[in-house]
Amino acid sequence: MKTLYDVQEWMKKFGYINLMTNRQDAIYFMKKELTELHKRGIIAKNDSDYFTASLILRQELRIEESKLQRED
């Protein structure tokens, strides 16, 4: 897993489908869903895919926030 698209495809395995048009909102809700999947025991926290997905989402959110700051 290397991109946001890869995370989206991986999360489809667990029934999550992203329908957000705003990229920042989509990332935010994907992070929330990933946390919920972990809380419910569907994904183990020591799962390497979970760790990779959370890092990618964190990085993508930072990128989107920096874009918004540059626009202001």
N, CA, C and O atoms as a MOPAC input file, in Angstrom:
PM7 MOZYME 1SCF
protein

 N      0.84100 1    -1.16700 1     0.00000 1
 C      0.00000 1     0.00000 1     0.00000 1
 C      0.89100 1     1.23700 1     0.00000 1
 O      1.77900 1     1.38500 1     0.83900 1
 N      0.62900 1     2.13100 1    -0.97300 1
 C      1.46700 1     3.31900 1    -1.07200 1
 C      0.66300 1     4.60300 1    -1.23300 1
 O      1.16200 1     5.68100 1    -0.90800 1
 N     -0.56000 1     4.51400 1    -1.72300 1
 C     -1.33100 1     5.71600 1    -2.01800 1
 C     -2.68900 1     5.67900 1    -1.31700 1
 O     -3.10100 1     4.66100 1    -0.76100 1
 N     -3.36100 1     6.81600 1    -1.36500 1
 C     -4.70400 1     6.91200 1    -0.79700 1
 C     -5.65200 1     5.94900 1    -1.52100 1
 O     -6.52200 1     5.33700 1    -0.90000 1
 N     -5.47600 1     5.82600 1    -2.80900 1
 C     -6.29900 1     4.88900 1    -3.58100 1
 C     -6.10700 1     3.45700 1    -3.08100 1
 O     -7.07400 1     2.70300 1    -2.97300 1
 N     -4.88100 1     3.08500 1    -2.78200 1
 C     -4.61200 1     1.74600 1    -2.25000 1
 C     -5.33600 1     1.52700 1    -0.91900 1
 O     -5.85600 1     0.44200 1    -0.66000 1
 N     -5.36400 1     2.55800 1    -0.08600 1
 C     -6.06300 1     2.46100 1     1.19700 1
 C     -7.55700 1     2.29300 1     0.94900 1
 O     -8.20600 1     1.47200 1     1.59700 1
 N     -8.10500 1     3.06800 1     0.01300 1
 C     -9.52800 1     2.94000 1    -0.31300 1
 C     -9.85600 1     1.52200 1    -0.77800 1
 O    -10.84900 1     0.93600 1    -0.34600 1
 N     -9.03500 1     0.98400 1    -1.64300 1
 C     -9.26600 1    -0.36900 1    -2.14800 1
 C     -9.15800 1    -1.40000 1    -1.02300 1
 O     -9.94400 1    -2.34700 1    -0.97700 1
 N     -8.20800 1    -1.22900 1    -0.13100 1
 C     -8.03800 1    -2.14500 1     0.99200 1
 C     -9.24700 1    -2.08500 1     1.92400 1
 O     -9.70400 1    -3.11300 1     2.42400 1
 N     -9.76500 1    -0.86900 1     2.15400 1
 C    -10.89700 1    -0.71100 1     3.06500 1
 C    -12.19600 1    -1.27200 1     2.48100 1
 O    -13.13300 1    -1.56100 1     3.22500 1
 N    -12.25600 1    -1.42400 1     1.17100 1
 C    -13.42700 1    -2.03900 1     0.55600 1
 C    -13.61100 1    -3.47700 1     1.03000 1
 O    -14.73300 1    -3.98200 1     1.07100 1
 N    -12.52400 1    -4.12700 1     1.38200 1
 C    -12.60500 1    -5.49400 1     1.90100 1
 C    -13.44400 1    -5.56900 1     3.16900 1
 O    -14.02000 1    -6.60900 1     3.48400 1
 N    -13.50600 1    -4.45000 1     3.89500 1
 C    -14.23500 1    -4.39400 1     5.15800 1
 C    -15.57900 1    -3.70600 1     5.01900 1
 O    -16.24200 1    -3.42600 1     6.01700 1
 N    -15.98700 1    -3.43100 1     3.78600 1
 C    -17.29900 1    -2.85300 1     3.53800 1
 C    -17.33800 1    -1.33800 1     3.48900 1
 O    -18.42000 1    -0.75900 1     3.38400 1
 N    -16.19300 1    -0.67900 1     3.56400 1
 C    -16.18000 1     0.78300 1     3.51000 1
 C    -15.97500 1     1.24200 1     2.08200 1
 O    -14.99700 1     0.87600 1     1.42900 1
 N    -16.91300 1     2.05100 1     1.60400 1
 C    -16.79200 1     2.62700 1     0.26600 1
 C    -16.86600 1     4.13600 1     0.41400 1
 O    -17.80500 1     4.66300 1     1.01100 1
 N    -15.89200 1     4.81900 1    -0.12000 1
 C    -15.80700 1     6.26900 1    -0.02000 1
 C    -16.67000 1     6.91500 1    -1.09900 1
 O    -16.48100 1     6.66400 1    -2.28900 1
 N    -17.62200 1     7.75100 1    -0.67100 1
 C    -18.47500 1     8.46600 1    -1.61800 1
 C    -18.30700 1     9.98100 1    -1.50500 1
 O    -19.07400 1    10.74200 1    -2.09700 1
 N    -17.31700 1    10.40700 1    -0.75600 1
 C    -17.08000 1    11.83600 1    -0.54200 1
 C    -16.42200 1    12.45200 1    -1.77500 1
 O    -15.54600 1    11.84900 1    -2.39500 1
 N    -16.85600 1    13.65000 1    -2.11400 1
 C    -16.22600 1    14.34600 1    -3.23800 1
 C    -15.09700 1    15.24800 1    -2.75300 1
 O    -14.14400 1    15.51000 1    -3.48700 1
 N    -15.20800 1    15.72200 1    -1.51200 1
 C    -14.15500 1    16.54600 1    -0.92500 1
 C    -13.05900 1    15.63000 1    -0.39700 1
 O    -13.31300 1    14.78500 1     0.46100 1
 N    -11.86100 1    15.79200 1    -0.90000 1
 C    -10.75600 1    14.89100 1    -0.54600 1
 C    -10.42500 1    14.93200 1     0.94400 1
 O    -10.16400 1    13.89100 1     1.54800 1
 N    -10.43200 1    16.11400 1     1.53500 1
 C    -10.10300 1    16.23000 1     2.95000 1
 C    -11.16500 1    15.53700 1     3.81400 1
 O    -10.82900 1    14.86300 1     4.78800 1
 N    -12.42700 1    15.69900 1     3.46200 1
 C    -13.49500 1    15.00800 1     4.19200 1
 C    -13.37000 1    13.49600 1     4.04500 1
 O    -13.56600 1    12.75200 1     5.00700 1
 N    -13.04400 1    13.05100 1     2.84400 1
 C    -12.89900 1    11.62100 1     2.60000 1
 C    -11.79900 1    11.03000 1     3.47700 1
 O    -11.97500 1     9.96200 1     4.06400 1
 N    -10.68200 1    11.71200 1     3.56400 1
 C     -9.57000 1    11.23400 1     4.38900 1
 C     -9.97000 1    11.19800 1     5.85200 1
 O     -9.67000 1    10.23800 1     6.56200 1
 N    -10.65200 1    12.25500 1     6.30600 1
 C    -11.09400 1    12.32300 1     7.69300 1
 C    -11.99900 1    11.13600 1     8.03600 1
 O    -11.80800 1    10.48000 1     9.05900 1
 N    -12.97400 1    10.86800 1     7.18500 1
 C    -13.90200 1     9.77600 1     7.46800 1
 C    -13.25900 1     8.40000 1     7.31000 1
 O    -13.65900 1     7.44600 1     7.97700 1
 N    -12.27500 1     8.29700 1     6.43900 1
 C    -11.55400 1     7.03300 1     6.32800 1
 C    -10.76900 1     6.76600 1     7.60900 1
 O    -10.69900 1     5.62800 1     8.07400 1
 N    -10.17900 1     7.81700 1     8.17800 1
 C     -9.46600 1     7.66000 1     9.45400 1
 C    -10.42200 1     7.22100 1    10.55100 1
 O    -10.09900 1     6.34500 1    11.35400 1
 N    -11.61000 1     7.83800 1    10.58300 1
 C    -12.62000 1     7.46800 1    11.57900 1
 C    -13.03500 1     6.01200 1    11.40900 1
 O    -13.13300 1     5.27200 1    12.38800 1
 N    -13.27700 1     5.60600 1    10.18100 1
 C    -13.70600 1     4.23400 1     9.92000 1
 C    -12.60200 1     3.24200 1    10.27600 1
 O    -12.88600 1     2.17300 1    10.81600 1
 N    -11.38100 1     3.57400 1     9.98800 1
 C    -10.25700 1     2.70900 1    10.32600 1
 C    -10.17000 1     2.51500 1    11.84100 1
 O     -9.91300 1     1.41100 1    12.32000 1
 N    -10.38300 1     3.58300 1    12.57500 1
 C    -10.38500 1     3.50800 1    14.03800 1
 C    -11.52400 1     2.62300 1    14.53100 1
 O    -11.33900 1     1.81700 1    15.44300 1
 N    -12.69900 1     2.77300 1    13.92900 1
 C    -13.85400 1     1.95200 1    14.32200 1
 C    -13.61400 1     0.47400 1    14.01100 1
 O    -13.96400 1    -0.39600 1    14.80900 1
 N    -13.02900 1     0.19700 1    12.87000 1
 C    -12.73400 1    -1.19400 1    12.51800 1
 C    -11.78700 1    -1.81300 1    13.53800 1
 O    -11.91200 1    -2.98800 1    13.88400 1
 N    -10.85200 1    -1.01900 1    14.00800 1
 C     -9.92900 1    -1.50400 1    15.03000 1
 C    -10.64300 1    -1.70400 1    16.36000 1
 O    -10.46000 1    -2.73300 1    17.01000 1
 N    -11.45700 1    -0.73000 1    16.77300 1
 C    -12.17000 1    -0.82100 1    18.05400 1
 C    -13.06900 1    -2.04700 1    18.11100 1
 O    -13.20600 1    -2.67500 1    19.16100 1
 N    -13.67300 1    -2.38300 1    16.99600 1
 C    -14.60200 1    -3.51800 1    16.95300 1
 C    -13.88400 1    -4.86000 1    16.77600 1
 O    -14.51900 1    -5.91400 1    16.75900 1
 N    -12.57100 1    -4.81100 1    16.64800 1
 C    -11.79700 1    -6.04100 1    16.55300 1
 C    -11.74500 1    -6.64900 1    15.16800 1
 O    -11.30800 1    -7.78800 1    15.00300 1
 N    -12.18600 1    -5.90200 1    14.17100 1
 C    -12.17300 1    -6.41500 1    12.79600 1
 C    -10.75800 1    -6.36900 1    12.22900 1
 O    -10.35200 1    -7.23800 1    11.45900 1
 N    -10.02000 1    -5.34100 1    12.62600 1
 C     -8.62400 1    -5.20200 1    12.21400 1
 C     -7.77300 1    -5.16900 1    13.48100 1
 O     -8.05400 1    -4.41100 1    14.40900 1
 N     -6.74700 1    -5.98800 1    13.50800 1
 C     -5.82900 1    -5.98300 1    14.65200 1
 C     -4.88300 1    -4.79300 1    14.53600 1
 O     -4.45200 1    -4.43900 1    13.43900 1
 N     -4.56700 1    -4.18300 1    15.66100 1
 C     -3.68800 1    -3.01700 1    15.63800 1
 C     -2.27200 1    -3.38500 1    15.20700 1
 O     -1.55500 1    -2.54400 1    14.66500 1
 N     -1.86300 1    -4.61700 1    15.43900 1
 C     -0.52300 1    -5.01900 1    15.02500 1
 C     -0.47900 1    -5.47800 1    13.56600 1
 O      0.56400 1    -5.92900 1    13.09200 1
 N     -1.58500 1    -5.37000 1    12.86200 1
 C     -1.65000 1    -5.68700 1    11.43400 1
 C     -0.84600 1    -4.63700 1    10.66500 1
 O     -1.07800 1    -3.43900 1    10.82500 1
 N      0.08200 1    -5.07700 1     9.84500 1
 C      0.93400 1    -4.12900 1     9.12100 1
 C      0.12000 1    -3.26700 1     8.15300 1
 O      0.47000 1    -2.10800 1     7.92700 1
 N     -0.94800 1    -3.80200 1     7.58200 1
 C     -1.78800 1    -3.01400 1     6.68300 1
 C     -2.50600 1    -1.89700 1     7.43900 1
 O     -2.66700 1    -0.79400 1     6.91800 1
 N     -2.93400 1    -2.18200 1     8.65900 1
 C     -3.57500 1    -1.15400 1     9.48800 1
 C     -2.59700 1    -0.01000 1     9.74600 1
 O     -2.93800 1     1.16400 1     9.60000 1
 N     -1.39300 1    -0.37100 1    10.12600 1
 C     -0.36600 1     0.63000 1    10.42100 1
 C     -0.04000 1     1.46000 1     9.18000 1
 O      0.04000 1     2.68600 1     9.25200 1
 N      0.14700 1     0.79400 1     8.05400 1
 C      0.46800 1     1.48800 1     6.80500 1
 C     -0.66500 1     2.40700 1     6.38700 1
 O     -0.42800 1     3.55000 1     5.99600 1
 N     -1.89800 1     1.91400 1     6.46600 1
 C     -3.05900 1     2.72200 1     6.08300 1
 C     -3.17500 1     3.95900 1     6.96000 1
 O     -3.45400 1     5.04800 1     6.45900 1
 N     -2.96500 1     3.80300 1     8.26000 1
 C     -3.08200 1     4.96400 1     9.14500 1
 C     -1.98800 1     5.99300 1     8.85900 1
 O     -2.24000 1     7.19500 1     8.94300 1
 N     -0.79100 1     5.54500 1     8.52500 1
 C      0.28500 1     6.47900 1     8.16800 1
 C     -0.02700 1     7.22200 1     6.86900 1
 O      0.19400 1     8.42900 1     6.77100 1
 N     -0.53500 1     6.50600 1     5.88500 1
 C     -0.87600 1     7.13100 1     4.60300 1
 C     -1.97900 1     8.16500 1     4.80000 1
 O     -1.90800 1     9.26200 1     4.24700 1
 N     -2.99500 1     7.81900 1     5.58300 1
 C     -4.08800 1     8.75500 1     5.82300 1
 C     -3.60200 1     9.99600 1     6.55900 1
 O     -4.01100 1    11.11300 1     6.24200 1
 N     -2.73800 1     9.80100 1     7.53000 1
 C     -2.18600 1    10.93300 1     8.27500 1
 C     -1.38500 1    11.84600 1     7.33800 1
 O     -1.50900 1    13.07000 1     7.39700 1
 N     -0.57400 1    11.24900 1     6.48500 1
 C      0.24200 1    12.02200 1     5.54900 1
 C     -0.64300 1    12.77600 1     4.55000 1
 O     -0.40900 1    13.95400 1     4.27900 1
 N     -1.64700 1    12.10600 1     4.00900 1
 C     -2.53100 1    12.74000 1     3.03200 1
 C     -3.31400 1    13.88800 1     3.65300 1
 O     -3.53000 1    14.91300 1     3.00600 1
 N     -3.74100 1    13.72400 1     4.90600 1
 C     -4.46500 1    14.78800 1     5.58600 1
 C     -3.55800 1    16.00600 1     5.78800 1
 O     -3.99400 1    17.14500 1     5.62200 1
 N     -2.31000 1    15.76000 1     6.14400 1
 C     -1.35100 1    16.84900 1     6.29600 1
 C     -1.14700 1    17.60000 1     4.97600 1
 O     -1.07200 1    18.82900 1     4.95700 1
 N     -1.06100 1    16.85900 1     3.89300 1
 C     -0.88700 1    17.47500 1     2.57100 1
 C     -2.08500 1    18.34800 1     2.23300 1
 O     -1.91900 1    19.47200 1     1.76000 1
 N     -3.28600 1    17.84600 1     2.47100 1
 C     -4.48800 1    18.61100 1     2.17100 1
 C     -4.58900 1    19.86300 1     3.03500 1
 O     -4.99100 1    20.92000 1     2.54700 1
 N     -4.23400 1    19.75700 1     4.29500 1
 C     -4.27000 1    20.91600 1     5.18800 1
 C     -3.25200 1    21.97100 1     4.76900 1
 O     -3.52500 1    23.16700 1     4.86600 1
 N     -2.09400 1    21.54200 1     4.30800 1
 C     -1.09300 1    22.50800 1     3.84700 1
 C     -1.55800 1    23.21000 1     2.56700 1
 O     -1.24900 1    24.38300 1     2.35700 1
 N     -2.29400 1    22.50000 1     1.71600 1
 C     -2.84600 1    23.12700 1     0.50500 1
 C     -3.82700 1    24.22100 1     0.88100 1
 O     -3.83900 1    25.29100 1     0.27200 1
 N     -4.65400 1    23.95100 1     1.88800 1
 C     -5.63200 1    24.95400 1     2.32100 1
 C     -4.94100 1    26.17300 1     2.91200 1
 O     -5.38300 1    27.30000 1     2.69300 1
 N     -3.86400 1    25.96200 1     3.65800 1
 C     -3.13900 1    27.08400 1     4.24300 1
 C     -2.49100 1    27.94900 1     3.18000 1
 O     -2.43300 1    29.17000 1     3.32000 1
 N     -2.00600 1    27.32800 1     2.12200 1
 C     -1.38100 1    28.08500 1     1.02600 1
 C     -2.41600 1    28.92400 1     0.27300 1
 O     -2.10300 1    30.00400 1    -0.22900 1
 N     -3.65400 1    28.41700 1     0.20000 1
 C     -4.70500 1    29.14600 1    -0.50700 1
 C     -5.13100 1    30.40600 1     0.25500 1
 O     -5.55400 1    31.39600 1    -0.34300 1
 N     -5.01100 1    30.35000 1     1.57700 1
 C     -5.44700 1    31.50000 1     2.41200 1
 C     -4.47300 1    32.59900 1     2.38600 1
 O     -4.68500 1    33.62800 1     3.02800 1

